[in-house]
Amino acid sequence: MNLGYKLLLSGLILSATSFAHAANSDANSEVLGGTISGNLTFASDYVFRGESETMDGDVPVVQGTLGWGNDDGWYGGVFASNIKFADPKLEIVTAPYIGKAGEFGDSGFTYDVMVFSYLYPGASYSNYTELWLKVGKQFGQAKVQLEVTPTIDDWFGVDGWQGVNYAIHPSYEFNNGVKVSGSVGYQDLDGEGAEGWGHWNLGVSKAYFGLNFDLRYHGSTVDETHKVYGTQTEIFDDRFVVGINKSF
């Protein structure tokens, strides 16, 4: 990662930390009718729908989010992470997002609608945007969330490729604070030469001293016969990922 991208990532992370501390210093403080929050994550890899975003875990990741939200459920912010691909220009992703979350009346069913744009400084030809649609329901200490996430423009900038991710995200939190969560999904991909794949993960997390620790196993259905990734299946290998997260 070159110096410019390091400074960009560091600036986003430091901004998230600074603004979050400022927001938390006064419980009644507001910014445009809402509050600022942030978080930092350090992890052994960045796995997105079964794919290592760091060339098979070649480098660890530092991720930061600076967000804003209000009591009506509107929210927005920006996410940033270092990445590593065969294309040397793909060194960082920054992702502005905006959305609305809430509940369907008093049904107990929740919704979350978000526009999330993947921007790659120095490699704008790979930029694309998704519309995240989620519906969830709490069942005591268990929760189930359904996701349908279509692309709004060409997937990863590939002309004519369109994608839709379908997934279910179950979780259960025990009385001692240990949380077990997972995901099973299928990334559909349409277009000339395109092919989708299945992906899943299962992990356990627990908060200690203000830090959240997460150990997660990721897998996918990609093998050497896959039209898109058949020659680079190593980035889809099953793997464990260890992460530490701090929210502000």
SULLIN-V951817 format. One record per residue. OMEGA is omega in whole degrees, 0 to 359 (* if undefined). NEAR is the number of other ideal C-beta (glycine too) atoms within 12 Angstrom. D_LAST is the distance of its C-alpha to the last C-alpha in Angstrom with 2 decimals. Layout:
OMEGA;NEAR;D_LAST / OMEGA;NEAR;D_LAST
This chain:
182;27;26.62 / 187;15;28.03 / 182;10;26.62 / 181;15;25.91 / 175;28;23.70 / 180;18;21.89 / 179;16;21.20 / 180;28;20.09 / 180;31;17.56 / 180;21;16.35 / 178;20;16.17 / 181;35;14.04 / 180;34;11.49 / 178;21;11.68 / 179;25;11.55 / 181;34;8.34 / 183;25;6.80 / 181;20;9.15 / 180;28;8.91 / 178;29;5.30 / 179;20;6.40 / 180;20;9.56 / 183;27;8.76 / 181;19;7.37 / 179;14;10.37 / 185;12;12.67 / 182;8;12.51 / 182;9;15.41 / 180;18;14.33 / 174;16;15.10 / 181;21;15.56 / 178;14;18.67 / 180;14;18.52 / 181;20;15.03 / 179;27;11.36 / 175;33;9.00 / 179;29;5.83 / 173;34;5.23 / 177;30;5.79 / 177;34;8.54 / 171;32;11.65 / 185;26;14.75 / 181;33;17.80 / 179;25;21.57 / 175;37;22.29 / 183;37;21.23 / 182;36;23.50 / 181;36;24.00 / 176;38;26.56 / 185;38;28.29 / 173;37;28.41 / 179;38;26.99 / 183;35;25.53 / 178;33;26.21 / 177;25;29.99 / 178;25;30.12 / 183;27;27.17 / 178;20;28.69 / 173;23;25.43 / 183;24;21.96 / 171;37;19.07 / 183;33;15.86 / 178;35;13.85 / 177;39;11.09 / 172;36;10.17 / 186;37;9.66 / 177;34;10.42 / 177;27;12.02 / 178;30;13.60 / 185;21;16.08 / 179;12;17.94 / 177;13;20.76 / 177;20;18.88 / 180;23;18.89 / 177;31;16.05 / 179;28;15.91 / 179;34;14.21 / 177;32;14.93 / 177;33;14.56 / 178;40;16.12 / 168;39;17.65 / 180;36;20.64 / 175;43;23.66 / 179;27;27.28 / 177;28;30.38 / 174;20;34.11 / 184;17;33.84 / 179;15;32.72 / 178;22;31.32 / 184;29;28.61 / 181;31;26.05 / 172;40;22.82 / 171;40;21.69 / 188;33;19.67 / 172;33;19.27 / 181;25;18.83 / 175;31;18.74 / 183;24;19.47 / 180;28;20.18 / 179;22;21.01 / 179;27;20.33 / 182;23;22.21 / 176;18;25.02 / 181;15;28.75 / 177;9;30.08 / 186;8;30.08 / 186;13;30.84 / 176;16;27.66 / 181;20;27.45 / 176;23;24.32 / 177;25;24.24 / 181;31;21.90 / 186;24;23.48 / 170;30;21.79 / 187;26;23.29 / 185;35;21.75 / 179;28;23.45 / 181;37;23.71 / 183;27;24.56 / 179;30;25.93 / 181;28;26.48 / 180;23;30.00 / 186;24;30.94 / 177;17;30.77 / 179;17;33.64 / 182;28;31.22 / 172;27;28.93 / 186;30;28.83 / 177;27;27.07 / 173;32;26.60 / 182;26;26.48 / 179;32;24.39 / 182;26;25.96 / 174;30;24.71 / 183;25;26.17 / 179;27;25.00 / 177;22;26.22 / 177;18;25.02 / 185;15;27.84 / 179;13;26.90 / 179;17;24.53 / 178;19;25.32 / 176;25;24.15 / 179;25;25.93 / 178;30;24.88 / 183;25;27.41 / 169;31;26.71 / 186;25;29.09 / 177;34;27.89 / 171;24;30.65 / 177;32;30.66 / 177;21;31.45 / 184;22;33.24 / 183;24;34.68 / 179;31;32.64 / 178;34;31.36 / 180;24;33.86 / 186;22;36.89 / 176;15;39.60 / 180;17;40.45 / 177;26;37.90 / 182;27;35.97 / 171;35;33.59 / 176;26;32.31 / 176;35;29.94 / 183;25;30.72 / 172;31;28.58 / 184;25;27.95 / 176;30;24.74 / 176;28;25.42 / 178;27;23.17 / 179;23;23.75 / 180;21;21.62 / 182;16;23.70 / 180;9;23.74 / 177;12;22.43 / 176;16;19.13 / 182;21;20.51 / 175;26;20.13 / 182;26;22.78 / 180;30;22.39 / 180;28;24.43 / 173;34;25.84 / 185;27;29.40 / 176;32;30.22 / 175;26;32.71 / 177;40;32.13 / 181;25;35.27 / 182;31;36.51 / 180;21;39.58 / 181;21;41.66 / 180;14;44.38 / 183;15;43.72 / 176;25;40.47 / 180;23;39.68 / 179;28;36.81 / 174;32;35.42 / 180;27;33.91 / 180;32;30.64 / 172;28;28.81 / 178;36;26.20 / 183;25;25.66 / 177;31;22.98 / 181;26;21.54 / 180;29;17.99 / 179;22;16.79 / 175;19;13.79 / 175;15;14.62 / 177;9;13.08 / 178;14;9.45 / 177;19;10.37 / 181;27;11.96 / 184;25;15.39 / 173;32;17.53 / 190;24;21.23 / 177;30;22.89 / 181;25;26.44 / 176;39;27.29 / 180;29;30.76 / 179;33;32.85 / 183;23;36.48 / 174;32;37.02 / 186;22;40.11 / 178;14;42.72 / 183;13;44.35 / 185;25;41.37 / 185;19;42.46 / 189;30;39.30 / 183;31;37.86 / 180;17;41.01 / 180;15;41.31 / 184;20;37.73 / 183;22;37.03 / 180;22;35.23 / 176;34;31.97 / 178;34;32.32 / 173;25;33.21 / 183;27;31.72 / 170;27;28.96 / 176;22;26.33 / 177;33;22.81 / 180;25;20.40 / 174;32;16.66 / 184;27;13.63 / 176;27;10.12 / 177;27;6.71 / 181;23;3.80 / *;28;0.00
